[in-house]
Amino acid sequence: KPLTEGVIPTGQKFGLTSGTVSVDQFGDYTTISDQLEMHAVDPVILGAAEEMGAAAGATANAVVRNALLTGTNVWYASAGSTVARSRNDLGPNNKLTVDLVHQAVTLLKRSKAPKFDGKWYVGVIHPSVAYDLTSSNEWIEAHKYASTTELFDGEIGCIRGCRFIESTEAPLVSIDDGVSGYLTLIFGKNAFGVVSPEGMGMEMIIKDASQAGGPLNQFSTVGYKFEIAAKILYQERMLRIESGS
């Protein structure tokens, strides 16, 4: 605002809005008998730890994903001149298109949603939908810009200012007549938050037979435990596009 010479201007007050979310604990384990551990050709404990690690990651991803599906900004992909107004209107021809991505990016820009690195929005996309989108001539493979920017895990490329992460954890829903609906999330920076309390992050817990195997040391255990919560912080910074493929 304009300043008057020698006059201290009236400052602005800066406020914060608080929000709460319930933090839940998750965990699972498996037992490995002494007989299996003794006679198996492969290292069973190592294999079990890898599988439990994958299960823990998938569980954490599911918690965040389910929180993001509560977003209130939803679009449905149309098929040609046929407009889809709900999930039940979707069919195989209601595909995610470059134009629809462009519209989504424009909406986020109009909402003044901050960009990652000041340049990009991010989309999480199912492999089937990625197949439809990557056939466009405008698609830029991730390796073509990897030398100039740090890539997200699973990032496959970008189009119209949106970098896409391919994941089988991208939501897939069943619609009538066996049709599958695919839910693509496109969002800006700080659209949502993930809470993991200090000291309760993901932990792999392995106990040998002398610790967990009972009076006769008959089994070992491999498991994981963690606490996590996720919440959308700014609805206007996130959009869900539902489509077929």
LUMTOR-209288 format. One record per residue (C-alpha): x, y, z; residue number from 0. Coordinates in pm, whole numbers, plus 50000, padded with zeros to 5 digits. Layout:
N
+-------+-------+-------+-----+
:     u :     v :     w :   n :
+-------+-------+-------+-----+
:     X :     Y :     Z : NUM :
...
+-------+-------+-------+-----+
***
This chain:
245
+-------+-------+-------+-----+
:     u :     v :     w :   n :
+-------+-------+-------+-----+
: 50000 : 50000 : 50000 :   0 :
: 50117 : 50361 : 49946 :   1 :
: 50333 : 50514 : 50221 :   2 :
: 50322 : 50871 : 50353 :   3 :
: 50659 : 51031 : 50416 :   4 :
: 50754 : 51019 : 50783 :   5 :
: 50435 : 50838 : 50886 :   6 :
: 50450 : 50486 : 51029 :   7 :
: 50187 : 50281 : 50846 :   8 :
: 49931 : 50062 : 51021 :   9 :
: 50058 : 49704 : 51018 :  10 :
: 49862 : 49391 : 50949 :  11 :
: 49775 : 49124 : 51202 :  12 :
: 49887 : 48774 : 51122 :  13 :
: 49669 : 48491 : 51250 :  14 :
: 49669 : 48114 : 51257 :  15 :
: 49381 : 47870 : 51231 :  16 :
: 49411 : 47554 : 51437 :  17 :
: 49288 : 47214 : 51331 :  18 :
: 49276 : 46873 : 51491 :  19 :
: 49300 : 46520 : 51360 :  20 :
: 49291 : 46185 : 51537 :  21 :
: 49623 : 45998 : 51536 :  22 :
: 49581 : 45621 : 51505 :  23 :
: 49824 : 45338 : 51567 :  24 :
: 49881 : 45058 : 51317 :  25 :
: 50079 : 44739 : 51329 :  26 :
: 50099 : 44373 : 51237 :  27 :
: 50335 : 44080 : 51279 :  28 :
: 50400 : 43725 : 51169 :  29 :
: 50552 : 43425 : 51344 :  30 :
: 50825 : 43206 : 51199 :  31 :
: 50869 : 42859 : 51342 :  32 :
: 51208 : 42728 : 51445 :  33 :
: 51164 : 42440 : 51200 :  34 :
: 51106 : 42676 : 50906 :  35 :
: 51396 : 42897 : 51003 :  36 :
: 51623 : 42597 : 51044 :  37 :
: 51545 : 42415 : 50718 :  38 :
: 51452 : 42689 : 50470 :  39 :
: 51701 : 42753 : 50191 :  40 :
: 51641 : 43131 : 50187 :  41 :
: 51687 : 43364 : 50488 :  42 :
: 51328 : 43361 : 50618 :  43 :
: 51366 : 43647 : 50868 :  44 :
: 51503 : 43880 : 50601 :  45 :
: 51224 : 43788 : 50361 :  46 :
: 50959 : 43839 : 50627 :  47 :
: 51106 : 44179 : 50718 :  48 :
: 51089 : 44289 : 50355 :  49 :
: 50727 : 44179 : 50323 :  50 :
: 50630 : 44347 : 50651 :  51 :
: 50806 : 44664 : 50540 :  52 :
: 50605 : 44666 : 50219 :  53 :
: 50283 : 44607 : 50414 :  54 :
: 50366 : 44892 : 50652 :  55 :
: 50427 : 45129 : 50362 :  56 :
: 50103 : 45028 : 50193 :  57 :
: 49911 : 45080 : 50517 :  58 :
: 50055 : 45429 : 50564 :  59 :
: 49976 : 45516 : 50202 :  60 :
: 49619 : 45395 : 50247 :  61 :
: 49569 : 45616 : 50553 :  62 :
: 49685 : 45925 : 50364 :  63 :
: 49489 : 45829 : 50052 :  64 :
: 49164 : 45782 : 50242 :  65 :
: 49205 : 46120 : 50406 :  66 :
: 49257 : 46287 : 50068 :  67 :
: 48943 : 46127 : 49928 :  68 :
: 48739 : 46351 : 50157 :  69 :
: 48818 : 46641 : 49924 :  70 :
: 48516 : 46843 : 49816 :  71 :
: 48642 : 46950 : 49471 :  72 :
: 48546 : 46672 : 49230 :  73 :
: 48527 : 46658 : 48850 :  74 :
: 48403 : 46374 : 48631 :  75 :
: 48563 : 46306 : 48293 :  76 :
: 48321 : 46336 : 48004 :  77 :
: 48316 : 46119 : 47693 :  78 :
: 48297 : 46339 : 47385 :  79 :
: 47980 : 46546 : 47398 :  80 :
: 47832 : 46327 : 47672 :  81 :
: 47876 : 46507 : 48003 :  82 :
: 47934 : 46297 : 48315 :  83 :
: 47771 : 46445 : 48624 :  84 :
: 47839 : 46167 : 48874 :  85 :
: 48050 : 45858 : 48925 :  86 :
: 47774 : 45637 : 48790 :  87 :
: 47797 : 45815 : 48452 :  88 :
: 48155 : 45697 : 48397 :  89 :
: 48248 : 45437 : 48139 :  90 :
: 48564 : 45317 : 47960 :  91 :
: 48551 : 45614 : 47721 :  92 :
: 48541 : 45875 : 47998 :  93 :
: 48918 : 45912 : 47995 :  94 :
: 49147 : 46162 : 48162 :  95 :
: 49268 : 46394 : 47886 :  96 :
: 49536 : 46658 : 47846 :  97 :
: 49267 : 46924 : 47824 :  98 :
: 49116 : 46810 : 48154 :  99 :
: 49456 : 46825 : 48321 : 100 :
: 49503 : 47174 : 48180 : 101 :
: 49166 : 47280 : 48323 : 102 :
: 49264 : 47136 : 48663 : 103 :
: 49594 : 47325 : 48663 : 104 :
: 49410 : 47642 : 48566 : 105 :
: 49165 : 47594 : 48854 : 106 :
: 49450 : 47558 : 49104 : 107 :
: 49617 : 47867 : 48963 : 108 :
: 49295 : 48066 : 48998 : 109 :
: 49268 : 47944 : 49358 : 110 :
: 49626 : 48070 : 49411 : 111 :
: 49736 : 47724 : 49523 : 112 :
: 50115 : 47733 : 49584 : 113 :
: 50329 : 47523 : 49350 : 114 :
: 50609 : 47284 : 49436 : 115 :
: 50940 : 47465 : 49374 : 116 :
: 50725 : 47752 : 49252 : 117 :
: 50677 : 47567 : 48921 : 118 :
: 50470 : 47251 : 48948 : 119 :
: 50152 : 47093 : 49069 : 120 :
: 50150 : 46720 : 49145 : 121 :
: 49912 : 46445 : 49039 : 122 :
: 49884 : 46088 : 49169 : 123 :
: 49763 : 45859 : 48893 : 124 :
: 49675 : 45492 : 48848 : 125 :
: 49882 : 45298 : 48586 : 126 :
: 49572 : 45242 : 48370 : 127 :
: 49501 : 45615 : 48355 : 128 :
: 49870 : 45686 : 48298 : 129 :
: 49847 : 45466 : 47988 : 130 :
: 49576 : 45693 : 47848 : 131 :
: 49756 : 46017 : 47931 : 132 :
: 50109 : 45925 : 47823 : 133 :
: 49995 : 45860 : 47466 : 134 :
: 49968 : 46237 : 47414 : 135 :
: 50240 : 46413 : 47215 : 136 :
: 50257 : 46674 : 47492 : 137 :
: 50367 : 46421 : 47751 : 138 :
: 50724 : 46479 : 47879 : 139 :
: 50904 : 46178 : 48023 : 140 :
: 51058 : 46230 : 48367 : 141 :
: 51410 : 46144 : 48253 : 142 :
: 51407 : 46444 : 48019 : 143 :
: 51400 : 46690 : 48307 : 144 :
: 51547 : 46474 : 48585 : 145 :
: 51886 : 46646 : 48563 : 146 :
: 51738 : 46984 : 48655 : 147 :
: 51497 : 46891 : 48933 : 148 :
: 51460 : 46632 : 49207 : 149 :
: 51207 : 46366 : 49121 : 150 :
: 50930 : 46232 : 49346 : 151 :
: 50922 : 45857 : 49414 : 152 :
: 50734 : 45694 : 49127 : 153 :
: 50734 : 46007 : 48910 : 154 :
: 50684 : 45922 : 48543 : 155 :
: 50654 : 46257 : 48366 : 156 :
: 50463 : 46582 : 48335 : 157 :
: 50211 : 46762 : 48120 : 158 :
: 50076 : 47117 : 48128 : 159 :
: 50262 : 47207 : 48448 : 160 :
: 50159 : 46898 : 48647 : 161 :
: 50408 : 46628 : 48743 : 162 :
: 50254 : 46282 : 48776 : 163 :
: 50336 : 46005 : 49021 : 164 :
: 50219 : 45661 : 48911 : 165 :
: 50093 : 45436 : 49190 : 166 :
: 49877 : 45128 : 49223 : 167 :
: 49760 : 45289 : 49548 : 168 :
: 49572 : 45549 : 49342 : 169 :
: 49207 : 45478 : 49425 : 170 :
: 49008 : 45239 : 49209 : 171 :
: 48633 : 45203 : 49261 : 172 :
: 48377 : 44964 : 49118 : 173 :
: 48084 : 45106 : 48922 : 174 :
: 47776 : 44927 : 48789 : 175 :
: 47814 : 44669 : 48507 : 176 :
: 48173 : 44589 : 48601 : 177 :
: 48308 : 44931 : 48503 : 178 :
: 48604 : 45059 : 48704 : 179 :
: 48636 : 45420 : 48809 : 180 :
: 48981 : 45573 : 48859 : 181 :
: 49040 : 45859 : 49100 : 182 :
: 49325 : 46096 : 49013 : 183 :
: 49438 : 46351 : 49274 : 184 :
: 49595 : 46679 : 49161 : 185 :
: 49714 : 46920 : 49429 : 186 :
: 49937 : 47209 : 49521 : 187 :
: 50197 : 47251 : 49794 : 188 :
: 50076 : 47211 : 50154 : 189 :
: 49729 : 47105 : 50040 : 190 :
: 49734 : 46839 : 50312 : 191 :
: 49935 : 46747 : 50619 : 192 :
: 50062 : 46418 : 50757 : 193 :
: 50118 : 46378 : 51133 : 194 :
: 50364 : 46123 : 51270 : 195 :
: 50432 : 46182 : 51641 : 196 :
: 50796 : 46200 : 51746 : 197 :
: 50914 : 45866 : 51873 : 198 :
: 50623 : 45681 : 51712 : 199 :
: 50743 : 45667 : 51355 : 200 :
: 50755 : 45344 : 51158 : 201 :
: 50943 : 45075 : 51351 : 202 :
: 51037 : 44724 : 51240 : 203 :
: 51037 : 44489 : 51539 : 204 :
: 51219 : 44155 : 51517 : 205 :
: 51232 : 43918 : 51815 : 206 :
: 51427 : 43594 : 51798 : 207 :
: 51308 : 43265 : 51945 : 208 :
: 51475 : 43330 : 52281 : 209 :
: 51271 : 43652 : 52318 : 210 :
: 50933 : 43554 : 52175 : 211 :
: 50931 : 43179 : 52128 : 212 :
: 50774 : 43068 : 52454 : 213 :
: 50920 : 42818 : 52700 : 214 :
: 51070 : 42605 : 52421 : 215 :
: 51194 : 42884 : 52191 : 216 :
: 50972 : 42755 : 51911 : 217 :
: 50924 : 43067 : 51698 : 218 :
: 51053 : 43414 : 51613 : 219 :
: 50839 : 43717 : 51524 : 220 :
: 50871 : 43994 : 51269 : 221 :
: 50637 : 44292 : 51278 : 222 :
: 50593 : 44667 : 51244 : 223 :
: 50424 : 44948 : 51438 : 224 :
: 50365 : 45318 : 51376 : 225 :
: 50127 : 45607 : 51439 : 226 :
: 49999 : 45836 : 51166 : 227 :
: 49722 : 46075 : 51071 : 228 :
: 49649 : 46284 : 50762 : 229 :
: 49415 : 46572 : 50690 : 230 :
: 49337 : 46809 : 50404 : 231 :
: 49444 : 47157 : 50511 : 232 :
: 49319 : 47359 : 50213 : 233 :
: 49031 : 47216 : 50008 : 234 :
: 49088 : 47476 : 49735 : 235 :
: 49440 : 47344 : 49674 : 236 :
: 49325 : 46995 : 49577 : 237 :
: 49111 : 46847 : 49302 : 238 :
: 48994 : 46490 : 49244 : 239 :
: 48921 : 46384 : 48886 : 240 :
: 48720 : 46063 : 48844 : 241 :
: 48744 : 45888 : 48509 : 242 :
: 48725 : 45558 : 48328 : 243 :
: 49010 : 45406 : 48129 : 244 :
+-------+-------+-------+-----+
***
